[in-house]
Amino acid sequence: MEPNPQEPRILLADIQPIFREGIAAIILQRHPRATFGHADSFREAHAKMLAQKWHLIVCDINLSDRNGFELIQAARHLAVPIPTLVLSANPVQIYGRGAVKCGAASYLPKETPAQELLSAINLLLQGQRYINRRLALVLADATDENSEKFLHDTLSQREMQVLLMLADGKSLKKIAARLSLNPKTVSTYRARLTEKLKLNSDADLVKYCLKHNLISSLNDPMPGPGEPHPAAVGLPLQPESEYAQRIDEN
């Protein structure tokens, strides 16, 4: 893909149509010839990603079926990889390192000022990465032997995924179905989690997640890779704005 395109094609993946439209409007301030595709789910975003060429993907961690981690990985493994900017309300200290590890070129909170967002997008369109101070500190802590370490930092993405689903009250059978795994395999993950986290029960797992802000409440868990946020489930895809239609008509 050519660097710094004059007519960038940007795929926006977020469960909130009004947020996607707002991001498109901001980008058009700097790139008036940009065109956009919109998606609220991994399935829709992945289909559009394969059907057309894109210069950039801007996505949230929370999608209506799976989540942004899997979209990042899918974009990374294309014949011509597409850079991904994660724009999320999920804490950077919990998900920033994982997003970068999956291949994201940047991770920004949704409260990021428009000018910083545009600066990040410009760098990504030029084939570079954008690591702001907050994300840099998170990445540095991951390699600093003197920084505070948490037991969950040692978990794999799959283990973290199972942990959060257990904390959400899902049964081993439901987790297995959601992840396309054998229930015995999920049981093995659960045993591994209790061992690594030095816990004894599912109740302890929930308490651990709450203590470390991995979930915000028992009814509002943070999503793990492949796990949709509860607020995202069942949200319909709303009619797109003119920004989405501009690319879908091409």
ROPAPA-13674 format. One record per residue (C-alpha): residue in one letter; x, y, z. Coordinates in pm, 1 decimal, padded with zeros to 6 digits. Layout:
N
NODE lodo        u        v        w
NODE    a        X        Y        Z
...
//
This chain:
250
NODE lodo        u        v        w
NODE    m  00000.0  00000.0  00000.0
NODE    e  00141.2  00339.1 -00096.2
NODE    p  00261.8  00555.5  00194.1
NODE    n  00084.9  00882.6  00278.5
NODE    p -00200.0  00839.0  00025.6
NODE    q -00382.8  01148.3 -00094.7
NODE    e -00714.4  00962.7 -00088.6
NODE    p -00687.2  00734.4  00215.1
NODE    r -00937.9  00454.7  00250.5
NODE    i -01013.4  00399.8  00618.9
NODE    l -01220.0  00122.5  00775.5
NODE    l -01393.3  00222.8  01101.6
NODE    a -01500.7 -00062.7  01332.0
NODE    d -01698.6  00036.0  01640.4
NODE    i -02037.2 -00063.2  01783.8
NODE    q -02158.5  00298.2  01797.4
NODE    p -02257.2  00446.5  01458.2
NODE    i -02249.4  00802.5  01590.7
NODE    f -01893.2  00753.3  01713.1
NODE    r -01782.1  00620.2  01374.5
NODE    e -01941.2  00918.2  01201.9
NODE    g -01771.9  01157.2  01443.5
NODE    i -01429.8  01003.8  01377.7
NODE    a -01491.8  01023.4  01001.8
NODE    a -01583.1  01392.4  01034.6
NODE    i -01263.1  01461.7  01230.2
NODE    i -01046.8  01279.8  00975.6
NODE    l -01208.4  01472.1  00688.6
NODE    q -01080.8  01795.7  00844.5
NODE    r -00725.7  01684.7  00763.9
NODE    h -00796.5  01447.7  00474.9
NODE    p -01093.7  01588.1  00278.6
NODE    r -01058.7  01322.4  00007.2
NODE    a -01068.5  01030.1  00249.7
NODE    t -01333.9  00760.8  00208.4
NODE    f -01466.5  00531.6  00477.0
NODE    g -01615.7  00192.1  00542.2
NODE    h -01816.2  00125.6  00857.7
NODE    a -01867.4 -00192.7  01060.0
NODE    d -01999.0 -00276.7  01405.8
NODE    s -01881.7 -00639.1  01417.6
NODE    f -01573.4 -00847.0  01348.7
NODE    r -01762.2 -01037.6  01080.0
NODE    e -01863.5 -00725.2  00890.9
NODE    a -01524.9 -00558.0  00930.4
NODE    h -01340.4 -00871.4  00821.7
NODE    a -01559.7 -00911.7  00514.1
NODE    k -01500.2 -00550.3  00409.2
NODE    m -01131.4 -00583.8  00487.6
NODE    l -01103.0 -00872.8  00241.8
NODE    a -01329.9 -00719.9 -00022.7
NODE    q -01141.0 -00390.8 -00066.1
NODE    k -00801.2 -00234.8 -00014.4
NODE    w -00759.2 -00015.8  00291.9
NODE    h -00484.6  00215.8  00410.2
NODE    l -00587.5  00208.7  00777.1
NODE    i -00825.2  00043.5  01023.6
NODE    v -00951.1  00232.2  01328.0
NODE    c -01121.7 -00006.5  01568.0
NODE    d -01242.3 -00047.6  01923.8
NODE    i -01172.9 -00348.3  02141.8
NODE    n -01549.5 -00394.5  02185.0
NODE    l -01730.2 -00522.6  01876.6
NODE    s -02074.8 -00675.8  01861.0
NODE    d -01962.4 -01035.0  01804.3
NODE    r -01591.6 -01075.8  01874.5
NODE    n -01336.3 -00804.6  01937.5
NODE    g -01065.0 -00584.0  01806.3
NODE    f -00775.1 -00811.3  01897.4
NODE    e -00884.0 -01064.1  01639.9
NODE    l -00936.9 -00792.2  01380.7
NODE    i -00584.7 -00660.6  01445.8
NODE    q -00440.1 -01006.1  01395.5
NODE    a -00642.4 -01064.9  01078.7
NODE    a -00525.6 -00731.4  00932.9
NODE    r -00167.7 -00808.2  01026.4
NODE    h -00163.9 -01143.0  00846.6
NODE    l -00293.0 -01021.7  00512.2
NODE    a -00060.9 -01040.8  00212.9
NODE    v -00044.2 -00660.6  00240.2
NODE    p -00087.4 -00588.6  00613.8
NODE    i -00316.9 -00301.3  00711.5
NODE    p -00204.2 -00080.8  01002.0
NODE    t -00453.0 -00068.6  01288.5
NODE    l -00519.7  00211.3  01534.7
NODE    v -00712.8  00101.0  01842.5
NODE    l -00939.3  00374.9  01977.5
NODE    s -01101.4  00241.5  02290.6
NODE    a -01252.3  00325.8  02627.6
NODE    n -01082.6  00019.0  02774.4
NODE    p -00782.5  00101.8  02998.6
NODE    v -00453.1  00124.0  02814.7
NODE    q -00272.2 -00024.9  03115.1
NODE    i -00472.0 -00345.9  03070.9
NODE    y -00514.0 -00374.0  02695.3
NODE    g -00248.2 -00148.9  02542.0
NODE    r  00036.7 -00397.9  02561.5
NODE    g -00183.2 -00678.9  02430.7
NODE    a -00298.6 -00468.7  02137.0
NODE    v  00057.3 -00380.6  02039.9
NODE    k  00160.0 -00743.0  02083.0
NODE    c -00119.3 -00842.8  01842.0
NODE    g  00017.5 -00595.1  01588.8
NODE    a -00162.4 -00264.5  01651.5
NODE    a  00033.7  00039.6  01537.5
NODE    s -00120.4  00257.7  01809.5
NODE    y -00358.1  00246.5  02107.0
NODE    l -00543.2  00561.0  02210.9
NODE    p -00821.9  00624.8  02463.0
NODE    k -01149.5  00759.1  02327.2
NODE    e -01100.0  01084.8  02518.1
NODE    t -00792.6  01161.8  02305.9
NODE    p -00800.3  01519.5  02165.9
NODE    a -00879.2  01542.7  01794.5
NODE    q -00539.5  01690.8  01710.2
NODE    e -00353.3  01402.5  01869.9
NODE    l -00576.8  01153.3  01691.9
NODE    l -00506.7  01321.6  01359.0
NODE    s -00132.3  01322.7  01430.9
NODE    a -00143.9  00950.2  01504.3
NODE    i -00343.4  00879.3  01187.1
NODE    n -00097.9  01081.2  00978.0
NODE    l  00194.3  00876.8  01109.8
NODE    l  00017.1  00547.9  01047.9
NODE    l -00070.1  00651.0  00693.1
NODE    q  00301.6  00717.7  00642.6
NODE    g  00383.2  00362.7  00748.9
NODE    q  00496.0  00454.8  01100.6
NODE    r  00366.5  00378.4  01449.5
NODE    y  00233.6  00618.6  01709.9
NODE    i  00318.0  00546.8  02073.3
NODE    n  00212.6  00824.0  02309.7
NODE    r  00355.6  00873.3  02657.5
NODE    r  00089.3  00670.2  02836.1
NODE    l  00132.6  00369.6  02609.7
NODE    a  00511.1  00405.5  02620.0
NODE    l  00502.7  00380.0  02999.4
NODE    v  00287.8  00067.2  02980.1
NODE    l  00527.2 -00093.9  02733.1
NODE    a  00829.0  00011.2  02939.8
NODE    d  00679.8 -00134.5  03257.5
NODE    a  00637.3 -00466.8  03081.9
NODE    t  01014.2 -00491.6  03038.4
NODE    d  01122.9 -00315.1  03359.6
NODE    e  01235.2 -00568.1  03618.6
NODE    n  01180.6 -00312.5  03896.4
NODE    s  00821.5 -00219.8  03803.2
NODE    e  00523.2 -00364.0  03987.7
NODE    k  00416.3 -00695.4  03839.6
NODE    f  00077.5 -00861.2  03858.5
NODE    l  00007.0 -01229.8  03836.0
NODE    h -00230.8 -01178.3  03543.9
NODE    d  00054.5 -01024.4  03342.7
NODE    t  00185.4 -01379.8  03296.1
NODE    l -00136.3 -01502.4  03133.9
NODE    s -00161.0 -01575.4  02765.3
NODE    q -00432.2 -01404.0  02561.1
NODE    r -00641.9 -01722.0  02568.2
NODE    e -00600.7 -01756.1  02944.5
NODE    m -00702.9 -01393.4  02995.1
NODE    q -01002.6 -01453.3  02771.1
NODE    v -01116.7 -01753.4  02976.2
NODE    l -01054.0 -01565.7  03301.1
NODE    l -01280.1 -01277.6  03202.7
NODE    m -01553.6 -01508.8  03080.5
NODE    l -01542.9 -01703.1  03407.2
NODE    a -01557.7 -01374.1  03597.4
NODE    d -01866.2 -01288.2  03390.8
NODE    g -02034.6 -01602.3  03525.7
NODE    k -02023.0 -01808.2  03208.2
NODE    s -02018.4 -02185.7  03246.9
NODE    l -01740.3 -02402.9  03108.8
NODE    k -01985.5 -02533.3  02847.2
NODE    k -02075.6 -02181.1  02729.1
NODE    i -01711.6 -02076.3  02720.3
NODE    a -01623.8 -02384.1  02517.7
NODE    a -01902.2 -02312.8  02268.9
NODE    r -01804.5 -01946.2  02235.8
NODE    l -01437.0 -02027.3  02180.6
NODE    s -01491.9 -02343.9  01975.6
NODE    l -01303.4 -02550.3  02230.3
NODE    n -01361.9 -02881.6  02401.0
NODE    p -01509.1 -02832.5  02751.5
NODE    k -01222.3 -03040.0  02891.5
NODE    t -00979.1 -02792.4  02737.1
NODE    v -01160.5 -02502.2  02904.7
NODE    s -01147.6 -02692.9  03232.8
NODE    t -00772.8 -02723.8  03186.6
NODE    y -00747.7 -02348.8  03129.6
NODE    r -00947.6 -02289.5  03447.1
NODE    a -00715.5 -02511.4  03649.3
NODE    r -00416.5 -02332.6  03501.4
NODE    l -00566.7 -01996.2  03593.8
NODE    t -00625.2 -02087.8  03956.5
NODE    e -00269.7 -02214.8  03976.4
NODE    k -00109.6 -01910.5  03813.3
NODE    l -00321.1 -01662.4  04008.4
NODE    k -00294.2 -01863.5  04330.3
NODE    l -00670.3 -01880.8  04374.5
NODE    n -00906.0 -02155.6  04484.3
NODE    s -01248.4 -02092.2  04330.5
NODE    d -01446.5 -01906.8  04065.5
NODE    a -01552.5 -01660.3  04335.2
NODE    d -01185.3 -01587.3  04396.8
NODE    l -01139.4 -01529.5  04023.8
NODE    v -01418.6 -01270.5  04028.3
NODE    k -01270.4 -01095.8  04333.2
NODE    y -00928.9 -01089.9  04167.0
NODE    c -01068.3 -00934.0  03848.2
NODE    l -01254.3 -00668.9  04045.6
NODE    k -00951.0 -00588.4  04259.6
NODE    h -00730.7 -00533.7  03955.0
NODE    n -00995.3 -00349.8  03747.6
NODE    l -01008.9 -00623.7  03485.4
NODE    i -01385.5 -00594.3  03511.8
NODE    s -01568.1 -00279.9  03622.5
NODE    s -01853.0 -00468.8  03795.1
NODE    l -02010.8 -00810.8  03802.4
NODE    n -02249.7 -00699.4  03529.2
NODE    d -02003.3 -00508.7  03313.8
NODE    p -01688.1 -00715.4  03251.4
NODE    m -01406.2 -00597.0  03033.4
NODE    p -01386.3 -00813.6  02720.8
NODE    g -01103.6 -01054.8  02660.2
NODE    p -00979.5 -01138.1  02311.5
NODE    g -01273.9 -01283.5  02122.6
NODE    e -01529.0 -01186.7  02388.8
NODE    p -01781.1 -00911.8  02312.6
NODE    h -01864.0 -00648.8  02570.7
NODE    p -02211.4 -00715.5  02719.0
NODE    a -02329.7 -00371.4  02612.4
NODE    a -02243.2 -00460.1  02253.8
NODE    v -02447.4 -00777.9  02227.8
NODE    g -02758.5 -00742.5  02019.7
NODE    l -02702.9 -00384.2  01910.8
NODE    p -02837.5 -00342.1  01556.3
NODE    l -02633.8 -00184.5  01280.9
NODE    q -02783.9  00157.7  01232.7
NODE    p -02820.4  00330.2  00892.9
NODE    e -02484.4  00467.4  00790.4
NODE    s -02408.2  00829.8  00723.9
NODE    e -02290.2  00979.1  00398.6
NODE    y -01933.2  00899.5  00505.4
NODE    a -01996.9  00524.7  00496.7
NODE    q -02200.1  00549.7  00179.7
NODE    r -01918.0  00729.5  00001.5
NODE    i -01705.2  00416.2 -00000.7
NODE    d -01980.2  00157.1 -00028.5
NODE    e -02097.1  00319.6 -00349.6
NODE    n -01750.8  00292.1 -00508.5
//
